[in-house]
Amino acid sequence: MVSEGNAIRSSCAVVEAEQGARASTSPVRRAGNTFFKLLYRYTHSRAWRHNERLAHGVALERDEAGRLAGMSIRGHRLACVNAQMPLAPDLHDAGQECHLIATGPSVNLIDYRALQMPRVLGVNGAIALTERQGVRFDYYCIVDTGFVRSRTDLVERVVREPLTLFATPLVLWHIAERIGLERIRCRVFLVDDMLFPAGHRATRMDELRATYDARALALFDAPQPLGFSLDLRHGVFDGRTVAYTGLQVLASLGFKRLYLHGVDLVAAKSTPRFYEEASNMQPSYLDENFCEFIEPSFRHASALLGRRGVDVRNLSMESALGEDIFPKLCWQTLVQGAACACKAARACAPDSSLDSSLDSSLDSSLEAMPGFAAASTLAPARAPTSTLA
């Protein structure tokens, strides 16, 4: 393996030292971080600038194919699963479905205790649903260092969970500085940036086209450098929203039915995320990036995934992404489908141990849900006993 000192995108200064449940800042460490960042900035061209934060004290390992394989920070090795985690597994039918939960305010309209989700990937602050509605995540994606800096409390919840975290080396550096590597309990998969690879200069689209074939990525015909990764081990295109990164993660993992939650993308600058209040909301740049980066990225990805047999549905009815990109679906429809499945199972096994006293419980919960109109053909069904597999 090749070991190299490097980083992925720059950002504001940060530092560590532990105090209570969170690492706090040491003035000496902060001064050192800033010094080495500025030294790198003024001794390297702009094409290398994305490495400035982690150029000191960080070593990345790459395999024979040049893909990220491991990471050490200040001499402490971070356990990574890049080599062990299979991509595009042979999923059985039930395992082909995954829910991607973003953080738009429409998430607050969903009753997750009534919604069965075989697999779940969360991004950024979606972890707040664990405490609010008992949601358990199998996968998680964080590529925004601003989120790590501003909501370290939520990030600490993520790294304590038994999930797989997909994150860039720069994000992991910020986590190490604020929380500490010893507090990370989740599995970690290192994610590279196709356009700004760690430890290398920025990559041009023509270079990507010459290096990778259609099995690894798709490059879109657009004014901006847009694309979609089909092999997570090589990296991702950020699309200016972490939800787009999450979509590439799930496509690489081989899921064929995807449901998007909270991908609202409407007036994000003035609208709090589902876990925020107006008084404490963090800045958002989704509005500025929507027309040039976000919308065309999802539009091209929709056509690509459709050709590959991946069905994506958008559960945000007010999403800025049109129906022509991803068809919209009321989340209650998924609960109704589960009820019909229960009815079919009961018909096949009329003498089974299904508790008939629970038959009306799901109907009652549906009637209480906002915006749900019970269908006359929906027979009583047994309520789900678990929100997650």
C-alpha positions as CSV (number, residue, x, y, z in Angstrom):
1,M,0.0,0.0,0.0
2,V,1.0,3.6,-0.6
3,S,1.0,5.9,2.4
4,E,0.6,9.6,1.8
5,G,0.0,12.7,3.9
6,N,-3.1,14.5,2.6
7,A,-6.6,15.9,2.9
8,I,-9.8,16.6,1.1
9,R,-11.3,20.1,1.0
10,S,-10.3,22.9,3.2
11,S,-12.4,24.7,5.9
12,C,-12.1,26.7,9.1
13,A,-9.7,26.0,11.9
14,V,-10.6,23.5,14.6
15,V,-8.9,21.6,17.4
16,E,-9.2,19.1,20.1
17,A,-8.7,18.1,23.8
18,E,-11.4,16.3,25.6
19,Q,-13.8,17.7,28.0
20,G,-16.8,15.8,29.1
21,A,-18.5,14.1,26.2
22,R,-17.0,16.4,23.6
23,A,-13.4,17.3,22.7
24,S,-12.8,21.0,23.1
25,T,-10.1,23.3,21.7
26,S,-6.5,23.6,22.7
27,P,-5.0,27.0,21.8
28,V,-1.7,25.4,21.1
29,R,-3.3,22.8,18.8
30,R,-5.3,25.5,17.1
31,A,-2.3,27.6,16.4
32,G,-0.4,24.6,15.0
33,N,-3.3,23.6,12.7
34,T,-3.6,27.1,11.4
35,F,0.2,27.5,10.8
36,F,0.4,24.3,8.8
37,K,-2.7,25.1,6.8
38,L,-1.4,28.5,5.8
39,L,2.0,27.1,5.0
40,Y,0.5,24.5,2.7
41,R,-1.8,27.2,1.1
42,Y,1.1,29.5,0.2
43,T,3.4,26.8,-1.0
44,H,0.9,24.9,-3.3
45,S,-1.2,26.0,-6.3
46,R,-4.9,26.2,-6.3
47,A,-5.2,22.7,-7.8
48,W,-3.8,21.3,-4.6
49,R,-5.6,23.7,-2.2
50,H,-8.2,21.2,-1.1
51,N,-5.5,19.3,0.8
52,E,-4.4,22.2,3.0
53,R,-6.2,21.2,6.2
54,L,-4.9,17.6,6.5
55,A,-1.5,18.0,4.9
56,H,0.0,17.8,8.4
57,G,-0.4,14.9,10.8
58,V,-2.6,12.7,8.4
59,A,-1.6,9.7,6.4
60,L,-3.9,7.9,3.9
61,E,-3.4,4.4,2.6
62,R,-4.3,3.4,-0.9
63,D,-4.6,0.0,-2.4
64,E,-2.9,-1.2,-5.6
65,A,-5.7,0.4,-7.7
66,G,-5.2,3.8,-6.0
67,R,-8.4,3.6,-4.0
68,L,-8.6,4.8,-0.4
69,A,-8.0,1.9,2.1
70,G,-7.0,3.4,5.4
71,M,-6.3,6.5,7.4
72,S,-4.1,7.6,10.4
73,I,-4.4,10.9,12.3
74,R,-1.4,12.0,14.5
75,G,-0.1,8.5,14.4
76,H,-3.4,6.8,15.5
77,R,-4.8,4.5,12.9
78,L,-8.5,4.6,12.1
79,A,-10.1,1.2,11.5
80,C,-11.7,1.4,8.1
81,V,-13.9,-1.2,6.2
82,N,-13.0,-0.2,2.6
83,A,-11.3,-3.5,2.0
84,Q,-13.9,-5.7,3.8
85,M,-17.2,-4.2,2.8
86,P,-18.7,-5.8,-0.3
87,L,-20.2,-3.5,-2.9
88,A,-23.2,-4.4,-5.0
89,P,-24.0,-7.6,-3.0
90,D,-26.5,-10.2,-4.2
91,L,-29.5,-8.8,-2.2
92,H,-32.6,-10.9,-1.7
93,D,-35.9,-9.3,-2.6
94,A,-36.6,-7.7,0.8
95,G,-33.1,-6.4,1.0
96,Q,-33.2,-4.5,-2.3
97,E,-35.1,-1.6,-0.7
98,C,-33.5,1.2,1.2
99,H,-34.7,4.5,2.6
100,L,-32.5,7.6,2.3
101,I,-33.4,10.1,5.0
102,A,-32.3,13.7,4.5
103,T,-33.2,16.7,6.8
104,G,-35.8,18.8,5.0
105,P,-38.8,19.9,7.1
106,S,-41.1,17.4,5.4
107,V,-39.6,14.7,7.6
108,N,-41.7,16.0,10.4
109,L,-44.8,14.9,8.5
110,I,-43.9,11.2,8.6
111,D,-44.8,8.8,11.4
112,Y,-41.8,6.6,11.4
113,R,-43.2,4.3,14.1
114,A,-45.8,3.2,11.5
115,L,-43.4,2.9,8.6
116,Q,-41.4,-0.3,8.1
117,M,-38.0,0.3,6.5
118,P,-35.8,-2.8,5.8
119,R,-32.6,-0.6,5.5
120,V,-32.0,3.0,6.2
121,L,-29.3,5.5,5.3
122,G,-29.2,8.9,7.1
123,V,-27.3,12.1,6.3
124,N,-26.2,14.9,8.5
125,G,-28.8,15.6,11.2
126,A,-31.1,12.7,10.4
127,I,-29.8,11.0,13.5
128,A,-32.2,13.2,15.5
129,L,-34.9,10.7,14.5
130,T,-33.4,8.0,16.7
131,E,-34.5,9.8,19.8
132,R,-37.6,11.4,18.4
133,Q,-39.2,8.4,16.6
134,G,-36.9,5.4,17.3
135,V,-35.4,5.2,13.8
136,R,-32.3,3.0,13.6
137,F,-29.8,3.6,10.8
138,D,-27.8,0.9,9.0
139,Y,-25.7,3.5,7.0
140,Y,-24.8,7.1,7.4
141,C,-23.2,9.7,5.2
142,I,-21.4,12.9,6.2
143,V,-19.3,14.9,3.7
144,D,-20.0,18.4,5.0
145,T,-17.4,19.7,7.4
146,G,-19.6,22.6,8.2
147,F,-22.1,20.2,9.8
148,V,-19.4,18.6,11.9
149,R,-18.2,22.0,13.1
150,S,-21.7,23.3,13.9
151,R,-23.5,20.2,15.2
152,T,-20.8,18.1,16.9
153,D,-23.5,16.9,19.3
154,L,-25.4,15.2,16.5
155,V,-22.2,13.8,15.0
156,E,-21.3,12.3,18.3
157,R,-24.6,10.4,18.3
158,V,-23.8,9.1,14.9
159,V,-20.4,7.7,15.7
160,R,-21.7,5.9,18.8
161,E,-24.2,3.9,16.7
162,P,-23.6,0.4,15.3
163,L,-23.8,1.6,11.7
164,T,-21.5,2.1,8.7
165,L,-20.4,5.8,8.3
166,F,-19.4,6.9,4.8
167,A,-17.3,10.0,5.2
168,T,-14.4,11.9,3.6
169,P,-11.0,12.0,5.2
170,L,-11.5,15.7,6.0
171,V,-14.8,15.1,7.8
172,L,-13.0,12.4,9.8
173,W,-10.2,14.7,10.7
174,H,-12.8,17.2,12.1
175,I,-14.5,14.4,14.0
176,A,-11.1,13.4,15.5
177,E,-10.3,17.0,16.4
178,R,-13.7,17.6,18.1
179,I,-14.7,14.2,19.4
180,G,-11.7,12.0,19.4
181,L,-10.9,8.8,17.5
182,E,-11.4,6.7,20.6
183,R,-15.1,7.7,20.7
184,I,-15.8,6.3,17.3
185,R,-17.8,3.1,17.7
186,C,-19.3,2.8,14.2
187,R,-17.7,1.2,11.1
188,V,-16.0,3.7,8.8
189,F,-15.8,3.7,5.0
190,L,-13.5,6.3,3.5
191,V,-15.1,8.2,0.7
192,D,-12.9,10.1,-1.9
193,D,-14.0,13.1,-4.0
194,M,-13.8,12.3,-7.7
195,L,-13.0,16.0,-8.6
196,F,-10.8,16.7,-5.5
197,P,-9.1,13.5,-4.5
198,A,-7.3,13.3,-1.3
199,G,-3.6,14.0,-1.6
200,H,-3.7,14.7,-5.3
201,R,-4.3,17.8,-7.4
202,A,-7.9,18.5,-8.5
203,T,-9.0,16.3,-11.4
204,R,-10.4,17.5,-14.7
205,M,-13.4,15.9,-16.4
206,D,-11.3,14.8,-19.4
207,E,-8.8,13.1,-17.1
208,L,-11.7,11.2,-15.4
209,R,-13.0,10.2,-18.8
210,A,-9.6,8.8,-19.8
211,T,-9.1,7.0,-16.5
212,Y,-12.4,5.3,-15.8
213,D,-14.9,3.3,-17.9
214,A,-18.6,3.3,-17.8
215,R,-18.7,0.6,-15.1
216,A,-17.1,2.9,-12.6
217,L,-18.8,6.3,-13.2
218,A,-21.0,8.3,-15.6
219,L,-20.0,11.8,-16.7
220,F,-22.9,14.1,-17.6
221,D,-23.1,16.4,-20.5
222,A,-23.6,19.7,-18.6
223,P,-21.9,23.1,-18.3
224,Q,-20.7,22.2,-14.8
225,P,-18.5,19.1,-14.0
226,L,-21.3,16.7,-13.0
227,G,-21.3,13.0,-12.7
228,F,-22.4,9.9,-10.8
229,S,-20.2,7.3,-9.3
230,L,-21.2,3.6,-9.8
231,D,-18.3,2.3,-7.7
232,L,-18.0,3.9,-4.3
233,R,-14.4,2.7,-3.9
234,H,-13.2,5.2,-6.5
235,G,-15.1,8.2,-5.0
236,V,-18.2,10.2,-5.4
237,F,-19.4,13.5,-7.0
238,D,-20.7,15.8,-4.3
239,G,-23.6,17.4,-6.3
240,R,-23.6,20.2,-3.7
241,T,-25.8,18.2,-1.4
242,V,-25.1,15.2,0.8
243,A,-28.3,13.6,-0.3
244,Y,-26.7,13.2,-3.8
245,T,-23.7,11.5,-2.2
246,G,-26.0,9.2,-0.3
247,L,-27.8,8.2,-3.5
248,Q,-24.4,7.2,-5.0
249,V,-23.6,5.2,-1.9
250,L,-26.9,3.2,-2.1
251,A,-26.5,2.7,-5.9
252,S,-23.0,1.2,-5.3
253,L,-24.4,-1.0,-2.6
254,G,-26.8,-2.6,-5.1
255,F,-30.2,-1.5,-3.8
256,K,-32.9,-1.4,-6.4
257,R,-35.8,0.4,-4.7
258,L,-34.9,3.7,-3.0
259,Y,-37.2,6.1,-1.1
260,L,-36.0,9.7,-0.6
261,H,-37.2,11.4,2.6
262,G,-36.8,15.1,3.4
263,V,-35.1,16.0,0.0
264,D,-37.2,19.2,0.0
265,L,-34.7,21.7,-1.4
266,V,-37.2,24.5,-1.1
267,A,-36.3,27.9,0.4
268,A,-33.5,26.2,2.4
269,K,-31.9,29.5,3.4
270,S,-34.9,30.6,5.3
271,T,-36.5,27.2,6.3
272,P,-35.2,25.3,9.3
273,R,-34.3,21.7,8.9
274,F,-36.6,19.2,10.6
275,Y,-34.5,19.1,13.8
276,E,-33.9,22.9,13.9
277,E,-35.8,26.0,15.1
278,A,-35.6,29.3,13.4
279,S,-33.5,30.6,16.2
280,N,-30.8,28.0,15.9
281,M,-30.8,27.0,12.2
282,Q,-27.4,26.7,10.5
283,P,-26.6,28.3,7.1
284,S,-27.6,26.6,3.9
285,Y,-26.3,27.0,0.4
286,L,-28.8,24.7,-1.4
287,D,-30.7,27.5,-2.9
288,E,-27.7,29.1,-4.6
289,N,-26.5,25.7,-5.9
290,F,-29.8,24.3,-7.0
291,C,-30.1,25.4,-10.6
292,E,-26.5,24.8,-11.7
293,F,-25.5,21.7,-9.7
294,I,-28.2,20.0,-7.6
295,E,-31.2,19.9,-10.0
296,P,-29.2,18.8,-13.1
297,S,-27.2,16.2,-11.1
298,F,-30.4,14.5,-9.9
299,R,-32.0,14.8,-13.3
300,H,-29.1,13.0,-15.0
301,A,-28.9,10.5,-12.2
302,S,-32.6,9.7,-12.6
303,A,-32.1,8.7,-16.2
304,L,-29.0,6.7,-15.4
305,L,-30.6,4.8,-12.5
306,G,-33.7,4.1,-14.5
307,R,-31.6,2.5,-17.3
308,R,-29.9,0.4,-14.6
309,G,-33.2,-0.8,-13.1
310,V,-33.1,1.3,-10.0
311,D,-36.5,2.6,-8.9
312,V,-36.4,5.9,-6.9
313,R,-39.4,7.5,-5.3
314,N,-39.5,10.9,-3.6
315,L,-41.6,11.0,-0.4
316,S,-41.3,14.8,-0.2
317,M,-44.5,16.0,-1.9
318,E,-43.3,19.6,-2.0
319,S,-39.8,18.8,-3.2
320,A,-38.2,21.2,-5.7
321,L,-37.2,18.1,-7.7
322,G,-40.1,17.6,-10.2
323,E,-42.1,14.5,-10.8
324,D,-40.1,14.1,-14.1
325,I,-37.0,13.5,-12.0
326,F,-38.2,11.1,-9.3
327,P,-42.0,10.3,-9.1
328,K,-43.5,11.5,-5.8
329,L,-45.2,9.2,-3.4
330,C,-47.2,9.9,-0.2
331,W,-45.4,8.1,2.6
332,Q,-48.8,6.8,3.8
333,T,-49.0,4.7,0.7
334,L,-46.1,2.5,2.0
335,V,-48.1,1.9,5.2
336,Q,-51.1,1.0,3.2
337,G,-49.1,-1.4,1.1
338,A,-47.9,-3.1,4.3
339,A,-51.5,-3.4,5.4
340,C,-52.4,-5.1,2.2
341,A,-49.5,-7.5,2.5
342,C,-50.6,-8.4,6.1
343,K,-54.1,-9.1,4.7
344,A,-52.7,-11.4,2.1
345,A,-50.6,-13.3,4.7
346,R,-53.6,-13.8,6.9
347,A,-55.7,-15.1,4.0
348,C,-52.9,-17.7,3.3
349,A,-52.8,-18.8,6.9
350,P,-56.2,-18.3,8.5
351,D,-55.3,-20.5,11.4
352,S,-52.0,-18.8,12.2
353,S,-51.2,-17.1,15.5
354,L,-51.9,-13.6,14.1
355,D,-53.6,-11.8,16.9
356,S,-57.0,-10.7,15.7
357,S,-57.3,-8.2,18.5
358,L,-54.7,-6.1,16.7
359,D,-56.5,-6.1,13.4
360,S,-57.9,-2.6,13.8
361,S,-54.8,-1.0,15.3
362,L,-53.2,0.0,12.0
363,D,-56.4,1.5,10.7
364,S,-56.6,3.6,13.9
365,S,-53.0,4.8,13.5
366,L,-53.6,5.6,9.8
367,E,-56.6,7.7,10.6
368,A,-54.6,9.8,13.0
369,M,-51.8,10.5,10.5
370,P,-51.8,13.9,8.9
371,G,-53.1,14.0,5.3
372,F,-54.2,10.3,5.2
373,A,-57.5,9.4,3.8
374,A,-58.4,5.7,4.4
375,A,-59.2,3.8,1.2
376,S,-62.5,1.9,1.3
377,T,-60.8,-1.2,0.0
378,L,-58.2,-1.3,2.8
379,A,-59.0,-4.2,5.0
380,P,-57.9,-4.1,8.7
381,A,-54.4,-5.3,9.2
382,R,-52.0,-6.2,11.9
383,A,-49.9,-3.3,13.0
384,P,-46.2,-3.5,12.4
385,T,-44.3,-4.8,15.4
386,S,-41.0,-3.1,14.5
387,T,-40.1,0.0,12.6
388,L,-36.8,-1.4,11.4
389,A,-35.4,-4.7,10.4
